């Protein structure tokens, strides 16, 4: 890669060299209501320091977490929807709103899997969404890193990643994101000159959760030369094998782990 880490107004990057920060991050879906309370309780039990979370467009999805659980947050500027992309004319204002109401966020990611969620081309993503968001974020918080969206972890998504580069993505972000549900990170190495961030990684085989966290994510980290990896996910609905906890509280409101990985992280 050869690119230096950008300057940052957060403590985030000052901690990367410590043993504690080898502890990977975690994706959290801000579903609202009782599920927010349950997941915040789980975060307190786990002590996870790095969290990737959806901020919302025109509504504050992440606020309960930012207010209740101090951590280094990677905020995704998007919403819980699939289909038509955000209105390009309204987009700069939506980005500015998300940045202004999220002072506790350490870095901002611009949309999520735009190839799958919105069906837009790499050129449209870069020119209509990434570039305007980069300019807005840097005008408000110039020291905060901007992270590109990661395409889906498919053969088509890998092509999309390279096409994003051809469309100029490296000019409008500080990090290029990838999603790794397979342990072949070398396929991305020639695709960018920017540092990598692995914003989703995991396995749907719950029996292999711990092995993936300890072995596969460490392998991905070494190949892509990054300590910024995020397990997907604390809780997903419907659950297809990736969740660490049940969406139902136990007796007395207790968190109910459904993965050995939860207990392992809690023991660290």
C-alpha positions as CSV (number, residue, x, y, z in Angstrom):
1,X,0.0,0.0,0.0
2,X,2.6,2.5,1.1
3,X,0.1,5.2,2.2
4,X,0.5,6.8,5.6
5,X,-2.3,7.0,8.1
6,X,-4.1,10.4,7.9
7,X,-4.1,12.8,10.8
8,X,-7.1,12.5,13.1
9,X,-8.6,14.6,15.9
10,X,-9.5,11.4,17.8
11,X,-7.4,9.2,20.1
12,X,-8.3,6.2,17.9
13,X,-5.1,5.9,15.8
14,X,-2.9,6.6,18.8
15,X,-3.9,3.2,20.3
16,X,-3.4,0.9,17.3
17,X,0.0,-0.3,18.4
18,X,-1.1,-1.5,21.8
19,X,-1.9,-5.1,22.6
20,X,-5.4,-4.0,23.7
21,X,-6.2,-2.8,20.2
22,X,-5.5,-6.2,18.6
23,X,-9.0,-6.9,20.0
24,X,-11.1,-6.6,16.9
25,X,-14.2,-4.3,16.6
26,X,-17.8,-5.2,16.4
27,X,-20.8,-4.3,14.1
28,X,-23.9,-3.2,16.0
29,X,-27.3,-2.6,14.5
30,X,-29.3,0.2,16.2
31,X,-32.7,-1.4,16.1
32,X,-34.2,0.8,18.7
33,X,-36.3,0.2,21.8
34,X,-35.6,-2.8,24.0
35,X,-33.0,-4.1,21.6
36,X,-30.9,-1.0,22.0
37,X,-30.9,-1.5,25.8
38,X,-30.1,-5.2,25.4
39,X,-27.2,-4.5,23.1
40,X,-25.8,-1.6,25.2
41,X,-25.8,-4.0,28.1
42,X,-23.9,-6.6,26.1
43,X,-21.3,-4.0,25.1
44,X,-20.7,-3.1,28.7
45,X,-20.2,-6.8,29.4
46,X,-17.8,-7.2,26.5
47,X,-15.8,-4.0,26.8
48,X,-15.4,-3.7,23.0
49,X,-13.5,-0.5,22.1
50,X,-14.3,-0.2,18.4
51,X,-17.8,-0.2,17.1
52,X,-19.3,0.2,13.6
53,X,-22.8,1.5,13.6
54,X,-25.5,3.0,11.3
55,X,-26.1,6.7,11.9
56,X,-29.4,7.1,10.0
57,X,-30.5,9.7,7.5
58,X,-32.8,12.3,8.9
59,X,-33.1,10.4,12.1
60,X,-30.7,9.6,14.9
61,X,-30.3,5.9,15.1
62,X,-26.9,5.7,16.9
63,X,-27.5,8.4,19.5
64,X,-28.5,6.0,22.3
65,X,-25.2,4.1,21.9
66,X,-23.0,7.2,21.6
67,X,-24.6,8.6,24.7
68,X,-24.5,5.4,26.8
69,X,-21.4,3.6,25.8
70,X,-18.1,5.4,25.2
71,X,-16.1,3.8,22.4
72,X,-14.4,4.6,19.1
73,X,-17.3,4.6,16.7
74,X,-17.1,4.2,12.9
75,X,-20.4,5.8,11.8
76,X,-22.0,4.6,8.6
77,X,-23.8,7.5,6.9
78,X,-26.8,5.5,5.6
79,X,-30.2,4.2,6.8
80,X,-31.9,0.8,7.2
81,X,-33.2,0.5,3.7
82,X,-32.5,-1.3,0.5
83,X,-33.4,-0.2,-3.0
84,X,-33.4,3.3,-4.3
85,X,-30.3,5.3,-3.3
86,X,-30.5,8.5,-1.3
87,X,-31.6,11.5,-3.3
88,X,-28.4,13.0,-4.7
89,X,-29.6,16.5,-4.3
90,X,-30.5,16.1,-0.7
91,X,-27.4,14.0,0.0
92,X,-24.9,16.8,1.1
93,X,-27.4,18.1,3.6
94,X,-28.1,14.6,5.0
95,X,-24.3,14.1,5.4
96,X,-23.9,17.4,7.2
97,X,-26.8,16.6,9.5
98,X,-25.3,13.2,10.4
99,X,-21.8,14.7,11.1
100,X,-23.2,17.6,13.2
101,X,-25.3,15.3,15.4
102,X,-22.5,12.7,15.9
103,X,-19.6,14.4,17.6
104,X,-18.7,11.2,19.3
105,X,-17.9,9.4,16.0
106,X,-14.2,8.8,15.3
107,X,-14.6,8.1,11.5
108,X,-17.4,8.2,8.9
109,X,-18.2,5.6,6.3
110,X,-20.1,6.6,3.2
111,X,-23.0,4.1,2.5
112,X,-22.8,0.3,2.8
113,X,-22.5,-2.2,-0.1
114,X,-23.9,0.3,-2.7
115,X,-23.7,-2.5,-5.4
116,X,-26.2,-4.6,-3.4
117,X,-28.2,-2.2,-1.4
118,X,-28.8,0.5,-4.0
119,X,-27.8,-1.1,-7.4
120,X,-25.7,1.9,-8.4
121,X,-22.6,1.8,-10.5
122,X,-19.1,2.5,-9.1
123,X,-19.0,5.8,-11.0
124,X,-22.3,7.0,-9.6
125,X,-21.2,5.9,-6.1
126,X,-17.9,7.8,-6.3
127,X,-19.2,11.0,-8.1
128,X,-22.7,11.4,-6.5
129,X,-22.1,10.0,-3.0
130,X,-18.5,9.5,-1.9
131,X,-17.0,12.7,-3.3
132,X,-19.7,15.0,-2.0
133,X,-19.7,13.3,1.4
134,X,-15.9,13.6,1.6
135,X,-16.0,17.3,0.9
136,X,-18.8,17.9,3.4
137,X,-17.2,15.8,6.2
138,X,-13.8,17.5,5.7
139,X,-15.4,21.0,5.8
140,X,-16.9,20.2,9.2
141,X,-14.4,17.9,10.8
142,X,-11.2,18.0,8.7
143,X,-9.2,15.7,10.9
144,X,-11.7,12.8,10.9
145,X,-11.1,10.0,8.5
146,X,-13.5,9.2,5.7
147,X,-14.0,5.5,4.8
148,X,-15.3,4.4,1.4
149,X,-18.2,1.9,1.2
150,X,-17.2,-1.8,0.9
151,X,-18.9,-3.7,-2.0
152,X,-20.4,-7.1,-1.2
153,X,-17.9,-9.9,-0.7
154,X,-18.7,-11.6,-4.0
155,X,-16.8,-12.0,-7.3
156,X,-18.9,-9.1,-8.6
157,X,-18.1,-7.1,-5.5
158,X,-14.4,-7.5,-6.1
159,X,-14.7,-6.2,-9.6
160,X,-16.8,-3.3,-8.2
161,X,-13.9,-2.5,-5.8
162,X,-11.4,-2.1,-8.6
163,X,-13.9,-0.1,-10.7
164,X,-14.4,2.2,-7.7
165,X,-10.6,2.9,-7.9
166,X,-10.8,3.6,-11.6
167,X,-13.6,6.0,-10.9
168,X,-11.4,7.9,-8.5
169,X,-12.4,6.6,-5.1
170,X,-8.9,6.9,-3.6
171,X,-9.1,10.7,-4.1
172,X,-12.1,11.0,-1.8
173,X,-11.4,8.8,1.2
174,X,-8.7,8.1,3.8
175,X,-9.4,4.4,3.9
176,X,-10.8,1.8,1.5
177,X,-13.2,-0.7,3.1
178,X,-13.7,-4.3,2.2
179,X,-16.0,-7.0,3.5
180,X,-14.3,-10.4,4.2
181,X,-16.5,-13.5,4.7
182,X,-13.8,-15.5,2.9
183,X,-10.2,-15.7,3.9
184,X,-8.6,-14.5,0.6
185,X,-7.8,-10.9,1.3
186,X,-4.9,-10.8,-1.2
187,X,-7.4,-10.3,-4.0
188,X,-7.7,-6.7,-3.0
189,X,-4.1,-5.8,-2.6
190,X,-3.6,-4.4,-6.1
191,X,-6.9,-2.5,-6.0
192,X,-5.9,0.7,-4.0
193,X,-3.1,2.8,-2.7
194,X,-5.0,3.7,0.4
195,X,-4.9,1.8,3.8
196,X,-7.5,-0.9,4.3
197,X,-10.3,-1.2,6.8
198,X,-12.2,-4.5,7.0
199,X,-15.7,-3.2,8.1
200,X,-17.4,-6.7,8.1
201,X,-16.0,-10.1,8.6
202,X,-17.3,-13.4,10.1
203,X,-18.7,-16.8,9.4
204,X,-22.3,-18.1,9.5
205,X,-21.1,-21.4,11.0
206,X,-21.5,-20.6,14.7
207,X,-19.2,-23.5,15.6
208,X,-16.4,-21.7,13.9
209,X,-16.9,-18.2,15.3
210,X,-14.0,-18.3,17.7
211,X,-11.7,-19.8,15.1
212,X,-12.6,-17.1,12.6
213,X,-12.0,-14.3,15.1
214,X,-8.6,-15.8,16.3
215,X,-7.2,-17.2,13.0
216,X,-8.9,-15.9,9.9
217,X,-9.2,-12.3,11.1
218,X,-5.6,-12.4,12.1
219,X,-4.6,-13.6,8.7
220,X,-6.7,-10.9,7.0
221,X,-5.1,-8.3,9.3
222,X,-1.6,-9.4,8.3
223,X,-2.2,-9.5,4.6
224,X,-4.0,-6.2,4.4
225,X,-1.7,-4.6,7.0
226,X,-4.6,-3.3,9.1
227,X,-5.7,-3.6,12.7
228,X,-9.1,-2.2,11.9
229,X,-11.4,-5.2,11.5
230,X,-15.0,-5.5,12.6
231,X,-16.8,-8.7,13.4
232,X,-20.3,-8.9,11.8
233,X,-22.4,-8.8,14.0
234,X,-23.5,-8.5,17.7
235,X,-27.2,-9.1,16.8
236,X,-28.9,-9.6,13.5
237,X,-32.6,-10.0,12.7
238,X,-33.3,-12.5,11.3
239,X,-30.2,-14.3,12.6
240,X,-28.5,-16.4,9.9
241,X,-25.7,-17.7,12.1
242,X,-23.5,-14.5,12.6
243,X,-25.1,-13.1,15.8
244,X,-23.4,-13.4,19.1
245,X,-26.5,-12.9,21.3
246,X,-30.2,-13.7,21.2
247,X,-32.7,-11.0,20.6
248,X,-34.6,-12.2,23.6
249,X,-33.4,-11.2,27.1
250,X,-33.1,-13.9,29.7
251,X,-34.3,-13.9,33.3
252,X,-34.0,-10.5,34.9
253,X,-33.2,-9.0,31.5
254,X,-29.9,-10.8,31.2
255,X,-28.0,-11.0,27.9
256,X,-28.3,-14.5,26.4
257,X,-25.1,-15.4,24.5
258,X,-25.6,-17.9,21.6
259,X,-21.9,-18.0,20.5
260,X,-18.8,-19.1,22.3
261,X,-17.2,-16.0,20.8
262,X,-19.3,-13.8,23.1
263,X,-17.9,-15.6,26.2
264,X,-14.4,-15.5,24.8
265,X,-14.5,-11.7,24.2
266,X,-16.0,-11.1,27.6
267,X,-13.1,-13.0,29.2
268,X,-10.4,-10.8,27.6
